[in-house]
């Protein structure tokens, strides 16, 4: 991704020169991004000319143009201006999707303890009233933030483990979920179908939502060192495995926000801090090598890593 604005180019150079791995990763992601067309890049740069900070502008753009403040907002992620990142292929409607949702805010807001919800989720003793009450709270979140998702068939092995939550967190590259020592974070595993997403998208088609699914780009989330853009010539995007490159990476996509139903909440769990530290540089380097191999582009990301002078 290239910038016309000098202040953004200067700030990008500052990020890439930083000794902080997370800052360098965020800067690298902008250089690595290949799915942003000229129109979307212009839309980003013109979002607020007073923000010379690249991270600040990214956060502002996400809040206004991607997430929005209204539930009926149509994210720029799924409109024609994002043409190079729209996922145009059809997906089997009955294919299962999974997503992790942090439940901390909901539990605080409803004054419920995680232990209550865990009890209500017990097989054969499921308390549908409590489950429904919890799930309905998602509809109260402002805006229409696109949802990162994975296909259930690709994480089946993780879901079968006793420590399924930490395994899934690492496999899906969700490093921002990192409870401090002595703290706990609660999560719900949401399971639903591709056709649920399509049904939510169809009423929005007349309002400019061209497709219900898209490749994630650097502009479609808040600044994150755990995200990694995919080459434009790969048919999929892939999550960075926080455990390193030893396993086959899983595909990740974005879809239109859906209205959760009680049956979508499949299981719950908690992460307890501190978690084992993530080797960010090693995880990203290993991910890059895998993308180079899969795309057949040995020089992919060379400029990003300083292997070729700009």
ROVO-985350 format. One record per residue: x, z, y of N, C-alpha, C in turn; residue number from 1; chain; residue in three letters. Coordinates in steps of 0.02 Angstrom, whole numbers, plus 50000, padded with zeros to 5 digits. Layout:
<<X Z Y> <X Z Y> <X Z Y> NUM 'A' 'ALA'>
...
This chain:
<<50043 50000 49941> <50000 50000 50000> <50044 50000 50061> 1 'A' 'UNK'>
<<50030 49954 50109> <50069 49947 50169> <50027 49969 50229> 2 'A' 'UNK'>
<<50060 49998 50279> <50025 50022 50339> <50044 49979 50399> 3 'A' 'UNK'>
<<49994 49964 50441> <50007 49931 50505> <50028 49982 50558> 4 'A' 'UNK'>
<<50002 50043 50553> <50016 50094 50603> <50086 50124 50593> 5 'A' 'UNK'>
<<50124 50123 50648> <50192 50149 50645> <50193 50224 50629> 6 'A' 'UNK'>
<<50145 50262 50656> <50146 50334 50644> <50135 50350 50571> 7 'A' 'UNK'>
<<50094 50309 50536> <50083 50320 50465> <50145 50300 50424> 8 'A' 'UNK'>
<<50177 50246 50445> <50239 50226 50410> <50293 50280 50418> 9 'A' 'UNK'>
<<50297 50308 50478> <50347 50360 50490> <50331 50423 50448> 10 'A' 'UNK'>
<<50267 50440 50444> <50250 50500 50406> <50260 50488 50331> 11 'A' 'UNK'>
<<50247 50428 50309> <50260 50412 50239> <50335 50420 50223> 12 'A' 'UNK'>
<<50377 50397 50268> <50449 50404 50258> <50468 50478 50256> 13 'A' 'UNK'>
<<50436 50518 50297> <50450 50590 50297> <50431 50622 50230> 14 'A' 'UNK'>
<<50373 50603 50204> <50351 50630 50139> <50400 50611 50084> 15 'A' 'UNK'>
<<50422 50550 50084> <50466 50526 50031> <50536 50556 50036> 16 'A' 'UNK'>
<<50554 50578 50096> <50620 50609 50105> <50618 50685 50093> 17 'A' 'UNK'>
<<50558 50712 50081> <50550 50784 50072> <50585 50808 50009> 18 'A' 'UNK'>
<<50608 50870 50011> <50637 50901 49951> <50584 50935 49909> 19 'A' 'UNK'>
<<50522 50934 49932> <50466 50963 49895> <50437 50910 49848> 20 'A' 'UNK'>
<<50441 50920 49783> <50417 50868 49736> <50344 50847 49748> 21 'A' 'UNK'>
<<50301 50895 49766> <50231 50878 49776> <50222 50831 49836> 22 'A' 'UNK'>
<<50260 50843 49890> <50256 50799 49948> <50282 50729 49931> 23 'A' 'UNK'>
<<50338 50726 49896> <50365 50662 49876> <50316 50623 49832> 24 'A' 'UNK'>
<<50283 50659 49787> <50235 50626 49742> <50177 50596 49782> 25 'A' 'UNK'>
<<50152 50632 49831> <50097 50607 49872> <50119 50545 49910> 26 'A' 'UNK'>
<<50178 50547 49938> <50204 50488 49973> <50214 50430 49925> 27 'A' 'UNK'>
<<50242 50444 49867> <50253 50392 49818> <50188 50358 49797> 28 'A' 'UNK'>
<<50135 50398 49792> <50071 50370 49771> <50046 50316 49819> 29 'A' 'UNK'>
<<50059 50325 49883> <50038 50274 49931> <50078 50210 49921> 30 'A' 'UNK'>
<<50143 50215 49911> <50183 50155 49899> <50166 50122 49833> 31 'A' 'UNK'>
<<50147 50162 49785> <50133 50138 49717> <50066 50103 49712> 32 'A' 'UNK'>
<<50021 50118 49759> <49952 50094 49755> <49947 50018 49763> 33 'A' 'UNK'>
<<49915 49985 49714> <49908 49912 49715> <49836 49888 49715> 34 'A' 'UNK'>
<<49789 49934 49714> <49719 49913 49709> <49681 49920 49775> 35 'A' 'UNK'>
<<49717 49931 49830> <49685 49935 49895> <49690 49867 49929> 36 'A' 'UNK'>
<<49633 49834 49940> <49633 49769 49973> <49643 49780 50049> 37 'A' 'UNK'>
<<49655 49725 50085> <49670 49730 50156> <49612 49762 50195> 38 'A' 'UNK'>
<<49551 49744 50177> <49493 49770 50214> <49488 49847 50206> 39 'A' 'UNK'>
<<49501 49870 50145> <49496 49943 50135> <49555 49978 50169> 40 'A' 'UNK'>
<<49613 49947 50168> <49669 49977 50203> <49657 49983 50277> 41 'A' 'UNK'>
<<49626 49932 50306> <49609 49935 50378> <49557 49988 50391> 42 'A' 'UNK'>
<<49508 49993 50346> <49456 50045 50352> <49488 50115 50353> 43 'A' 'UNK'>
<<49537 50124 50311> <49572 50189 50308> <49609 50203 50372> 44 'A' 'UNK'>
<<49649 50155 50396> <49690 50166 50455> <49649 50177 50518> 45 'A' 'UNK'>
<<49590 50147 50520> <49547 50153 50579> <49500 50213 50576> 46 'A' 'UNK'>
<<49503 50251 50523> <49457 50308 50515> <49466 50359 50571> 47 'A' 'UNK'>
<<49527 50371 50592> <49540 50417 50648> <49611 50404 50673> 48 'A' 'UNK'>
<<49616 50369 50729> <49681 50351 50756> <49721 50409 50782> 49 'A' 'UNK'>
<<49689 50466 50792> <49726 50524 50818> <49764 50562 50764> 50 'A' 'UNK'>
<<49751 50546 50701> <49783 50582 50646> <49845 50544 50624> 51 'A' 'UNK'>
<<49902 50566 50648> <49965 50534 50630> <49993 50560 50564> 52 'A' 'UNK'>
<<49964 50614 50539> <49984 50641 50475> <49949 50603 50419> 53 'A' 'UNK'>
<<49987 50575 50374> <49958 50537 50319> <49914 50580 50275> 54 'A' 'UNK'>
<<49938 50641 50259> <49898 50687 50219> <49835 50707 50256> 55 'A' 'UNK'>
<<49841 50719 50321> <49782 50737 50360> <49731 50681 50363> 56 'A' 'UNK'>
<<49754 50619 50372> <49708 50563 50374> <49676 50552 50306> 57 'A' 'UNK'>
<<49714 50560 50252> <49686 50552 50185> <49631 50603 50173> 58 'A' 'UNK'>
<<49642 50665 50192> <49591 50717 50183> <49529 50702 50225> 59 'A' 'UNK'>
<<49539 50680 50287> <49484 50663 50331> <49444 50604 50303> 60 'A' 'UNK'>
<<49478 50553 50281> <49446 50493 50255> <49405 50510 50192> 61 'A' 'UNK'>
<<49434 50552 50149> <49397 50572 50090> <49333 50609 50109> 62 'A' 'UNK'>
<<49337 50655 50156> <49279 50695 50175> <49224 50652 50206> 63 'A' 'UNK'>
<<49243 50602 50246> <49193 50564 50284> <49170 50501 50247> 64 'A' 'UNK'>
<<49218 50461 50224> <49202 50395 50197> <49190 50396 50121> 65 'A' 'UNK'>
<<49221 50443 50087> <49214 50445 50014> <49160 50496 49995> 66 'A' 'UNK'>
<<49171 50559 50010> <49122 50610 49989> <49060 50611 50033> 67 'A' 'UNK'>
<<49069 50608 50098> <49012 50613 50144> <48983 50683 50146> 68 'A' 'UNK'>
<<48931 50692 50187> <48900 50758 50193> <48829 50760 50166> 69 'A' 'UNK'>
<<48801 50702 50151> <48732 50698 50126> <48733 50680 50052> 70 'A' 'UNK'>
<<48683 50706 50017> <48678 50692 49945> <48664 50618 49932> 71 'A' 'UNK'>
<<48633 50583 49979> <48618 50512 49969> <48672 50466 49998> 72 'A' 'UNK'>
<<48729 50495 50015> <48786 50455 50039> <48810 50407 49985> 73 'A' 'UNK'>
<<48827 50345 50005> <48856 50297 49959> <48931 50294 49973> 74 'A' 'UNK'>
<<48973 50319 49928> <49045 50320 49940> <49074 50250 49948> 75 'A' 'UNK'>
<<49121 50244 49993> <49154 50180 50004> <49189 50157 49940> 76 'A' 'UNK'>
<<49201 50203 49894> <49232 50188 49829> <49195 50134 49791> 77 'A' 'UNK'>
<<49128 50130 49799> <49087 50086 49757> <49057 50027 49796> 78 'A' 'UNK'>
<<49079 50016 49857> <49051 49960 49896> <49100 49902 49897> 79 'A' 'UNK'>
<<49077 49846 49926> <49116 49783 49923> <49184 49788 49956> 80 'A' 'UNK'>
<<49191 49831 50005> <49255 49836 50040> <49310 49861 49994> 81 'A' 'UNK'>
<<49291 49890 49938> <49338 49914 49888> <49343 49866 49829> 82 'A' 'UNK'>
<<49338 49802 49843> <49330 49751 49791> <49386 49750 49739> 83 'A' 'UNK'>
<<49447 49766 49758> <49502 49763 49711> <49503 49821 49662> 84 'A' 'UNK'>
<<49464 49873 49675> <49464 49932 49632> <49398 49942 49596> 85 'A' 'UNK'>
<<49349 49899 49607> <49286 49905 49571> <49296 49886 49498> 86 'A' 'UNK'>
<<49266 49925 49454> <49270 49910 49382> <49212 49864 49365> 87 'A' 'UNK'>
<<49227 49801 49351> <49175 49750 49343> <49151 49741 49271> 88 'A' 'UNK'>
<<49191 49762 49224> <49172 49752 49153> <49114 49798 49134> 89 'A' 'UNK'>
<<49074 49775 49087> <49020 49817 49061> <49049 49868 49013> 90 'A' 'UNK'>
<<49017 49927 49009> <49038 49980 48964> <48978 49995 48918> 91 'A' 'UNK'>
<<48992 50007 48855> <48940 50023 48807> <48897 50080 48834> 92 'A' 'UNK'>
<<48831 50069 48843> <48788 50120 48875> <48786 50187 48839> 93 'A' 'UNK'>
<<48794 50187 48773> <48790 50249 48735> <48857 50284 48725> 94 'A' 'UNK'>
<<48909 50258 48758> <48974 50290 48753> <48972 50357 48789> 95 'A' 'UNK'>
<<49004 50407 48760> <49001 50475 48788> <49058 50486 48838> 96 'A' 'UNK'>
<<49040 50520 48892> <49085 50537 48947> <49094 50612 48949> 97 'A' 'UNK'>
<<49154 50636 48967> <49164 50707 48977> <49196 50718 49046> 98 'A' 'UNK'>
<<49181 50777 49072> <49208 50797 49137> <49211 50874 49139> 99 'A' 'UNK'>
<<49265 50900 49168> <49269 50972 49179> <49246 50990 49249> 100 'A' 'UNK'>
<<49203 51040 49254> <49179 51064 49319> <49197 51138 49326> 101 'A' 'UNK'>
<<49229 51155 49382> <49243 51225 49395> <49177 51260 49415> 102 'A' 'UNK'>
<<49165 51318 49385> <49101 51353 49395> <49108 51414 49441> 103 'A' 'UNK'>
<<49167 51426 49468> <49178 51488 49506> <49129 51495 49565> 104 'A' 'UNK'>
<<49122 51443 49605> <49078 51447 49664> <49005 51458 49643> 105 'A' 'UNK'>
<<48985 51425 49590> <48916 51431 49567> <48903 51502 49542> 106 'A' 'UNK'>
<<48949 51529 49504> <48940 51597 49477> <48938 51648 49534> 107 'A' 'UNK'>
<<48981 51639 49584> <48979 51685 49641> <48914 51679 49679> 108 'A' 'UNK'>
<<48892 51616 49689> <48831 51604 49727> <48768 51630 49693> 109 'A' 'UNK'>
<<48768 51628 49627> <48709 51651 49590> <48716 51724 49568> 110 'A' 'UNK'>
<<48774 51755 49586> <48788 51824 49567> <48783 51835 49491> 111 'A' 'UNK'>
<<48809 51786 49455> <48811 51790 49382> <48884 51798 49360> 112 'A' 'UNK'>
<<48894 51835 49308> <48961 51842 49279> <48972 51788 49227> 113 'A' 'UNK'>
<<49035 51768 49218> <49049 51718 49168> <49026 51741 49099> 114 'A' 'UNK'>
<<49034 51805 49085> <49014 51831 49019> <48940 51820 49006> 115 'A' 'UNK'>
<<48899 51823 49058> <48827 51810 49050> <48815 51738 49029> 116 'A' 'UNK'>
<<48850 51692 49063> <48841 51622 49047> <48868 51606 48978> 117 'A' 'UNK'>
<<48925 51634 48961> <48953 51623 48894> <48905 51646 48840> 118 'A' 'UNK'>
<<48873 51703 48852> <48824 51729 48804> <48764 51682 48799> 119 'A' 'UNK'>
<<48744 51656 48857> <48686 51611 48858> <48700 51544 48824> 120 'A' 'UNK'>
<<48764 51528 48814> <48783 51465 48783> <48794 51472 48708> 121 'A' 'UNK'>
<<48783 51530 48679> <48796 51541 48608> <48750 51496 48566> 122 'A' 'UNK'>
<<48778 51460 48517> <48738 51417 48474> <48682 51456 48440> 123 'A' 'UNK'>
<<48623 51429 48443> <48565 51460 48412> <48532 51513 48456> 124 'A' 'UNK'>
<<48566 51533 48509> <48538 51584 48554> <48543 51561 48627> 125 'A' 'UNK'>
<<48544 51496 48637> <48553 51468 48703> <48495 51488 48749> 126 'A' 'UNK'>
<<48512 51516 48806> <48463 51537 48855> <48452 51479 48904> 127 'A' 'UNK'>
<<48402 51438 48891> <48391 51378 48932> <48374 51395 49004> 128 'A' 'UNK'>
<<48343 51452 49016> <48326 51471 49085> <48390 51481 49127> 129 'A' 'UNK'>
<<48437 51519 49099> <48499 51531 49136> <48540 51467 49141> 130 'A' 'UNK'>
<<48545 51430 49087> <48583 51367 49089> <48554 51320 49141> 131 'A' 'UNK'>
<<48488 51314 49143> <48456 51270 49192> <48470 51294 49263> 132 'A' 'UNK'>
<<48467 51358 49274> <48480 51386 49340> <48551 51370 49363> 133 'A' 'UNK'>
<<48599 51377 49319> <48668 51362 49336> <48677 51288 49350> 134 'A' 'UNK'>
<<48652 51246 49307> <48661 51173 49314> <48628 51147 49378> 135 'A' 'UNK'>
<<48571 51174 49396> <48536 51152 49456> <48576 51163 49519> 136 'A' 'UNK'>
<<48624 51209 49518> <48663 51223 49577> <48709 51165 49597> 137 'A' 'UNK'>
<<48726 51123 49549> <48769 51066 49565> <48735 51019 49614> 138 'A' 'UNK'>
<<48669 51015 49611> <48633 50970 49656> <48634 50994 49728> 139 'A' 'UNK'>
<<48656 51056 49739> <48659 51083 49807> <48725 51069 49841> 140 'A' 'UNK'>
<<48774 51043 49805> <48838 51028 49835> <48829 50972 49886> 141 'A' 'UNK'>
<<48860 50977 49945> <48852 50924 49995> <48888 50860 49976> 142 'A' 'UNK'>
<<48864 50805 50001> <48897 50741 49990> <48886 50713 49921> 143 'A' 'UNK'>
<<48923 50659 49908> <48916 50624 49844> <48985 50605 49818> 144 'A' 'UNK'>
<<49026 50656 49809> <49095 50646 49786> <49097 50607 49721> 145 'A' 'UNK'>
<<49135 50553 49717> <49143 50517 49653> <49172 50564 49600> 146 'A' 'UNK'>
<<49153 50552 49538> <49173 50597 49484> <49228 50565 49442> 147 'A' 'UNK'>
<<49285 50601 49435> <49335 50581 49386> <49308 50597 49316> 148 'A' 'UNK'>
<<49320 50552 49270> <49292 50559 49203> <49340 50533 49151> 149 'A' 'UNK'>
<<49328 50553 49088> <49364 50526 49031> <49313 50510 48977> 150 'A' 'UNK'>
<<49332 50470 48930> <49289 50454 48873> <49300 50507 48818> 151 'A' 'UNK'>
<<49245 50533 48792> <49249 50588 48744> <49290 50568 48683> 152 'A' 'UNK'>
<<49284 50507 48661> <49319 50486 48600> <49395 50493 48607> 153 'A' 'UNK'>
<<49420 50492 48669> <49492 50495 48680> <49518 50567 48685> 154 'A' 'UNK'>
<<49474 50616 48690> <49495 50686 48695> <49466 50728 48638> 155 'A' 'UNK'>
<<49442 50695 48586> <49412 50731 48530> <49461 50782 48500> 156 'A' 'UNK'>
<<49524 50762 48494> <49573 50808 48464> <49582 50870 48507> 157 'A' 'UNK'>
<<49580 50862 48573> <49587 50919 48618> <49526 50966 48612> 158 'A' 'UNK'>
<<49467 50937 48606> <49406 50976 48603> <49400 51015 48537> 159 'A' 'UNK'>
<<49437 50995 48487> <49434 51029 48422> <49483 51088 48419> 160 'A' 'UNK'>
<<49525 51096 48469> <49574 51150 48468> <49542 51215 48492> 161 'A' 'UNK'>
<<49570 51271 48468> <49546 51336 48490> <49556 51345 48565> 162 'A' 'UNK'>
<<49613 51320 48590> <49627 51323 48662> <49609 51257 48696> 163 'A' 'UNK'>
<<49549 51234 48682> <49526 51168 48705> <49529 51161 48781> 164 'A' 'UNK'>
<<49517 51215 48817> <49513 51209 48890> <49580 51194 48921> 165 'A' 'UNK'>
<<49632 51231 48902> <49698 51217 48930> <49724 51150 48906> 166 'A' 'UNK'>
<<49707 51132 48844> <49728 51067 48818> <49696 51010 48857> 167 'A' 'UNK'>
<<49631 51017 48871> <49596 50966 48907> <49619 50963 48980> 168 'A' 'UNK'>
<<49630 51021 49010> <49655 51023 49079> <49721 50985 49084> 169 'A' 'UNK'>
<<49766 50996 49037> <49831 50962 49039> <49824 50888 49024> 170 'A' 'UNK'>
<<49784 50871 48976> <49776 50801 48955> <49746 50759 49011> 171 'A' 'UNK'>
<<49701 50789 49049> <49667 50753 49103> <49703 50758 49170> 172 'A' 'UNK'>
<<49761 50790 49170> <49801 50793 49231> <49772 50835 49287> 173 'A' 'UNK'>
<<49736 50888 49269> <49702 50929 49319> <49745 50989 49340> 174 'A' 'UNK'>
<<49804 50974 49364> <49851 51025 49383> <49831 51068 49441> 175 'A' 'UNK'>
<<49782 51045 49481> <49759 51086 49537> <49719 51146 49514> 176 'A' 'UNK'>
<<49698 51146 49451> <49667 51206 49422> <49724 51249 49396> 177 'A' 'UNK'>
<<49741 51300 49435> <49801 51339 49420> <49790 51411 49444> 178 'A' 'UNK'>
<<49753 51452 49406> <49738 51520 49429> <49802 51561 49437> 179 'A' 'UNK'>
<<49801 51602 49489> <49858 51645 49503> <49863 51700 49450> 180 'A' 'UNK'>
<<49921 51733 49446> <49928 51787 49398> <49873 51840 49406> 181 'A' 'UNK'>
<<49841 51856 49350> <49788 51905 49351> <49720 51878 49369> 182 'A' 'UNK'>
<<49716 51815 49387> <49652 51784 49405> <49627 51740 49349> 183 'A' 'UNK'>
<<49562 51726 49351> <49529 51684 49300> <49487 51632 49335> 184 'A' 'UNK'>
<<49482 51573 49305> <49439 51519 49330> <49392 51499 49274> 185 'A' 'UNK'>
<<49328 51491 49291> <49277 51472 49241> <49262 51398 49246> 186 'A' 'UNK'>
<<49249 51368 49188> <49236 51296 49185> <49179 51280 49138> 187 'A' 'UNK'>
<<49146 51225 49154> <49096 51198 49110> <49116 51128 49088> 188 'A' 'UNK'>
<<49110 51115 49024> <49122 51047 48999> <49056 51009 49001> 189 'A' 'UNK'>
<<49055 50957 49041> <48995 50916 49048> <49002 50855 49003> 190 'A' 'UNK'>
<<48951 50841 48964> <48949 50782 48920> <48885 50743 48934> 191 'A' 'UNK'>
<<48893 50678 48945> <48836 50635 48959> <48854 50564 48939> 192 'A' 'UNK'>
<<48809 50518 48951> <48818 50449 48927> <48829 50401 48985> 193 'A' 'UNK'>
<<48860 50345 48969> <48870 50292 49019> <48803 50272 49050> 194 'A' 'UNK'>
<<48751 50269 49008> <48685 50248 49034> <48656 50298 49083> 195 'A' 'UNK'>
<<48677 50361 49080> <48656 50409 49131> <48684 50391 49199> 196 'A' 'UNK'>
<<48746 50368 49199> <48778 50347 49261> <48745 50284 49288> 197 'A' 'UNK'>
<<48732 50236 49244> <48701 50173 49264> <48633 50187 49295> 198 'A' 'UNK'>
<<48594 50231 49265> <48528 50248 49291> <48532 50278 49361> 199 'A' 'UNK'>
<<48584 50317 49374> <48592 50348 49440> <48614 50296 49491> 200 'A' 'UNK'>
<<48651 50246 49468> <48678 50195 49513> <48625 50143 49534> 201 'A' 'UNK'>
<<48580 50125 49489> <48535 50069 49502> <48496 50075 49567> 202 'A' 'UNK'>
<<48469 50134 49586> <48434 50139 49650> <48480 50130 49711> 203 'A' 'UNK'>
<<48545 50139 49700> <48593 50133 49755> <48619 50063 49764> 204 'A' 'UNK'>
<<48605 50019 49716> <48630 49951 49720> <48604 49916 49783> 205 'A' 'UNK'>
<<48542 49928 49801> <48514 49897 49860> <48543 49925 49925> 206 'A' 'UNK'>
<<48579 49980 49920> <48611 50012 49978> <48686 49999 49979> 207 'A' 'UNK'>
<<48708 49950 49940> <48777 49929 49944> <48823 49951 49890> 208 'A' 'UNK'>
<<48799 49992 49843> <48841 50014 49787> <48846 49957 49736> 209 'A' 'UNK'>
<<48901 49920 49738> <48907 49859 49699> <48912 49874 49624> 210 'A' 'UNK'>
<<48950 49926 49606> <48959 49944 49536> <48957 50021 49530> 211 'A' 'UNK'>
<<48941 50047 49470> <48940 50120 49461> <49007 50150 49443> 212 'A' 'UNK'>
<<49056 50108 49423> <49121 50132 49402> <49176 50098 49443> 213 'A' 'UNK'>
<<49231 50134 49453> <49287 50106 49490> <49352 50135 49464> 214 'A' 'UNK'>
<<49407 50097 49475> <49473 50125 49463> <49488 50176 49517> 215 'A' 'UNK'>
<<49515 50234 49500> <49533 50281 49553> <49593 50256 49592> 216 'A' 'UNK'>
<<49592 50264 49658> <49648 50246 49700> <49669 50307 49741> 217 'A' 'UNK'>
<<49724 50300 49776> <49751 50355 49816> <49703 50375 49871> 218 'A' 'UNK'>
<<49656 50332 49889> <49609 50347 49944> <49545 50379 49919> 219 'A' 'UNK'>
<<49536 50388 49855> <49472 50411 49828> <49471 50485 49809> 220 'A' 'UNK'>
<<49522 50522 49829> <49523 50594 49817> <49562 50627 49873> 221 'A' 'UNK'>
<<49561 50692 49873> <49604 50729 49919> <49676 50718 49899> 222 'A' 'UNK'>
<<49724 50731 49944> <49795 50723 49925> <49812 50762 49863> 223 'A' 'UNK'>
<<49842 50729 49814> <49857 50762 49750> <49921 50734 49720> 224 'A' 'UNK'>
<<49966 50779 49702> <50028 50759 49670> <50018 50744 49596> 225 'A' 'UNK'>
<<49960 50761 49569> <49946 50750 49498> <49913 50682 49484> 226 'A' 'UNK'>
<<49889 50651 49536> <49860 50584 49528> <49917 50533 49525> 227 'A' 'UNK'>
<<49904 50477 49491> <49955 50424 49486> <49918 50357 49483> 228 'A' 'UNK'>
<<49927 50314 49533> <49892 50250 49533> <49915 50205 49475> 229 'A' 'UNK'>
<<49871 50160 49456> <49888 50115 49401> <49906 50046 49427> 230 'A' 'UNK'>
<<49946 50009 49390> <49962 49940 49410> <49899 49897 49411> 231 'A' 'UNK'>
<<49897 49851 49457> <49837 49809 49465> <49824 49765 49405> 232 'A' 'UNK'>
<<49876 49751 49365> <49867 49706 49308> <49854 49743 49243> 233 'A' 'UNK'>
<<49843 49809 49246> <49821 49845 49187> <49745 49851 49188> 234 'A' 'UNK'>
<<49715 49848 49130> <49642 49849 49126> <49614 49919 49135> 235 'A' 'UNK'>
<<49657 49970 49137> <49634 50039 49143> <49680 50078 49188> 236 'A' 'UNK'>
<<49655 50135 49212> <49696 50185 49244> <49704 50243 49194> 237 'A' 'UNK'>
<<49758 50281 49202> <49773 50333 49153> <49791 50398 49189> 238 'A' 'UNK'>
<<49768 50454 49159> <49784 50520 49186> <49855 50539 49168> 239 'A' 'UNK'>
<<49888 50576 49213> <49955 50603 49199> <49948 50663 49152> 240 'A' 'UNK'>
<<49977 50659 49093> <49975 50714 49045> <50024 50767 49069> 241 'A' 'UNK'>
<<49999 50826 49086> <50041 50879 49111> <50087 50908 49058> 242 'A' 'UNK'>
<<50073 50893 48995> <50117 50915 48941> <50175 50866 48929> 243 'A' 'UNK'>
<<50176 50812 48967> <50229 50763 48959> <50205 50700 48924> 244 'A' 'UNK'>
<<50249 50651 48916> <50229 50585 48892> <50227 50577 48816> 245 'A' 'UNK'>
<<50226 50631 48779> <50229 50625 48706> <50166 50598 48675> 246 'A' 'UNK'>
<<50107 50608 48708> <50044 50585 48680> <50022 50520 48714> 247 'A' 'UNK'>
<<49978 50484 48681> <49949 50425 48711> <49907 50446 48771> 248 'A' 'UNK'>
<<49917 50416 48830> <49878 50437 48888> <49805 50417 48881> 249 'A' 'UNK'>
<<49762 50455 48914> <49690 50440 48911> <49670 50401 48974> 250 'A' 'UNK'>
<<49620 50359 48966> <49594 50322 49024> <49556 50369 49070> 251 'A' 'UNK'>
<<49562 50357 49135> <49522 50393 49183> <49489 50344 49230> 252 'A' 'UNK'>
<<49427 50358 49249> <49390 50316 49294> <49351 50359 49342> 253 'A' 'UNK'>
<<49323 50328 49393> <49277 50360 49439> <49207 50332 49428> 254 'A' 'UNK'>
<<49157 50374 49436> <49089 50347 49435> <49046 50380 49489> 255 'A' 'UNK'>
<<48991 50347 49504> <48942 50373 49551> <48922 50444 49529> 256 'A' 'UNK'>
<<48915 50489 49577> <48893 50556 49561> <48824 50555 49527> 257 'A' 'UNK'>
<<48817 50595 49474> <48752 50597 49439> <48720 50666 49448> 258 'A' 'UNK'>
<<48657 50669 49434> <48620 50732 49435> <48624 50762 49366> 259 'A' 'UNK'>
<<48659 50818 49360> <48667 50849 49294> <48601 50877 49270> 260 'A' 'UNK'>
<<48591 50873 49204> <48534 50903 49169> <48560 50961 49126> 261 'A' 'UNK'>
<<48517 51008 49108> <48541 51065 49069> <48578 51046 49005> 262 'A' 'UNK'>
<<48555 50993 48971> <48588 50975 48909> <48658 50945 48920> 263 'A' 'UNK'>
<<48675 50928 48982> <48742 50902 48996> <48796 50956 48990> 264 'A' 'UNK'>
<<48776 51019 48999> <48825 51074 48994> <48836 51089 48920> 265 'A' 'UNK'>
<<48893 51067 48894> <48906 51071 48822> <48940 51135 48801> 266 'A' 'UNK'>
<<48985 51160 48841> <49020 51223 48826> <49053 51250 48889> 267 'A' 'UNK'>
<<49073 51312 48886> <49105 51343 48944> <49168 51379 48920> 268 'A' 'UNK'>
<<49213 51391 48968> <49275 51427 48952> <49309 51451 49015> 269 'A' 'UNK'>
<<49361 51491 49006> <49399 51518 49063> <49473 51505 49054> 270 'A' 'UNK'>
<<49507 51492 49111> <49579 51490 49113> <49604 51555 49145> 271 'A' 'UNK'>
<<49655 51585 49116> <49683 51647 49141> <49753 51635 49167> 272 'A' 'UNK'>
<<49766 51656 49229> <49832 51646 49257> <49880 51703 49240> 273 'A' 'UNK'>
<<49945 51689 49240> <49973 51624 49259> <49976 51576 49199> 274 'A' 'UNK'>
<<49969 51511 49214> <49977 51459 49163> <50050 51438 49160> 275 'A' 'UNK'>
<<50072 51409 49104> <50140 51384 49101> <50152 51334 49157> 276 'A' 'UNK'>
<<50211 51337 49190> <50224 51291 49246> <50225 51218 49222> 277 'A' 'UNK'>
<<50203 51175 49267> <50203 51103 49254> <50268 51072 49277> 278 'A' 'UNK'>
<<50301 51035 49234> <50361 50998 49255> <50338 50933 49288> 279 'A' 'UNK'>
<<50323 50938 49353> <50292 50883 49389> <50335 50819 49387> 280 'A' 'UNK'>
<<50398 50826 49404> <50441 50767 49407> <50447 50734 49338> 281 'A' 'UNK'>
<<50458 50774 49287> <50465 50747 49219> <50400 50714 49196> 282 'A' 'UNK'>
<<50343 50746 49211> <50279 50719 49190> <50266 50652 49225> 283 'A' 'UNK'>
<<50281 50648 49289> <50270 50585 49326> <50319 50531 49304> 284 'A' 'UNK'>
<<50381 50549 49293> <50430 50499 49271> <50411 50471 49203> 285 'A' 'UNK'>
<<50389 50516 49158> <50369 50492 49092> <50308 50448 49096> 286 'A' 'UNK'>
<<50261 50465 49140> <50201 50425 49149> <50219 50356 49176> 287 'A' 'UNK'>
<<50265 50354 49223> <50287 50290 49252> <50317 50245 49198> 288 'A' 'UNK'>
<<50359 50274 49156> <50390 50234 49103> <50338 50205 49056> 289 'A' 'UNK'>
<<50286 50244 49042> <50233 50220 48999> <50195 50162 49032> 290 'A' 'UNK'>
<<50182 50169 49097> <50147 50115 49133> <50190 50052 49136> 291 'A' 'UNK'>
<<50254 50060 49144> <50299 50002 49143> <50295 49966 49076> 292 'A' 'UNK'>
<<50296 50005 49024> <50294 49975 48956> <50227 49940 48945> 293 'A' 'UNK'>
<<50172 49974 48962> <50106 49945 48948> <50092 49884 48992> 294 'A' 'UNK'>
<<50119 49883 49052> <50106 49827 49098> <50156 49770 49089> 295 'A' 'UNK'>
<<50211 49784 49054> <50263 49733 49047> <50302 49722 49111> 296 'A' 'UNK'>
<<50298 49769 49156> <50334 49762 49220> <50387 49816 49224> 297 'A' 'UNK'>
<<50448 49799 49204> <50502 49847 49201> <50521 49875 49269> 298 'A' 'UNK'>
<<50507 49837 49322> <50526 49860 49389> <50468 49893 49426> 299 'A' 'UNK'>
<<50412 49905 49391> <50355 49936 49423> <50374 50005 49449> 300 'A' 'UNK'>
<<50361 50018 49513> <50377 50082 49543> <50449 50090 49562> 301 'A' 'UNK'>
<<50489 50037 49559> <50560 50044 49574> <50572 50066 49646> 302 'A' 'UNK'>
<<50537 50036 49692> <50544 50055 49762> <50524 50127 49772> 303 'A' 'UNK'>
<<50469 50147 49737> <50444 50215 49743> <50498 50266 49724> 304 'A' 'UNK'>
<<50537 50250 49673> <50586 50298 49649> <50655 50289 49680> 305 'A' 'UNK'>
<<50658 50246 49731> <50721 50237 49765> <50769 50192 49728> 306 'A' 'UNK'>
<<50746 50156 49677> <50790 50114 49637> <50804 50047 49673> 307 'A' 'UNK'>
<<50761 50031 49720> <50770 49970 49759> <50761 49988 49832> 308 'A' 'UNK'>
<<50805 49967 49876> <50798 49982 49947> <50738 49946 49975> 309 'A' 'UNK'>
<<50703 49979 50022> <50645 49948 50054> <50669 49896 50104> 310 'A' 'UNK'>
